[in-house]
Every structure is written in C-alpha cells, then in structure tokens.
C-alpha cells in the first residue's frame, strides 16, 4: 500500500471531502472482499442449504448421493460449504443451457 500525502492547508474543503470519501470507499471494498471470501467457506446445515437452493431436503439428499453437491460429515451432522454449493448450482445451470 503506497502512502499518499494530502496537504490540508492548500486543499479546498471539497477536495478534502473527496479524499476522505475515496479512502472510506477503498476500505469498504476491502472489507466486502474479505467478507465474500469468508462467506464462501461458511458451513451450512442441510436446512440452510435446502433453503438457499429452494429445494426440499429430499432433493438435497438425492443431489448429495449423486455427488452433484459435495457434503461433509461432522460427527452425525452433514454440512455443505456455501461456495461449493453455489459453484454446483452454476454448474447445473451451465449444463441446462448447453443441452438446449
């Protein structure tokens, strides 16, 4: 990250405001990017995954058995990585488009 110097003495109020807003905007973009990356690794329950995909638990279980959506067993619980679920959904949508 390069350090930029702004001289307040010679900057107008509007220039100063714009520099502050620019810095805030860059910080928000950085935080949003980090949150998106962390969100992809979030583990979802079966119920959360079914709701995300708008399918029943039976359909989700069927897709899991057919290896359409990867699942992870943690003890007696089944979990899905959100990023992998969304990737599988994109893959299903691309398949549907290519068969038409």
Secondary structure as GFF3:
##gff-version 3
##sequence-region A 1 100
A	DSSP	alpha_helix	13	40	.	.	.	ID=ss1
A	DSSP	beta_strand	43	44	.	.	.	ID=ss2
A	DSSP	alpha_helix	46	53	.	.	.	ID=ss3
A	DSSP	alpha_helix	57	65	.	.	.	ID=ss4
A	DSSP	beta_strand	72	74	.	.	.	ID=ss5
A	DSSP	beta_strand	77	81	.	.	.	ID=ss6
A	DSSP	alpha_helix	82	98	.	.	.	ID=ss7
###
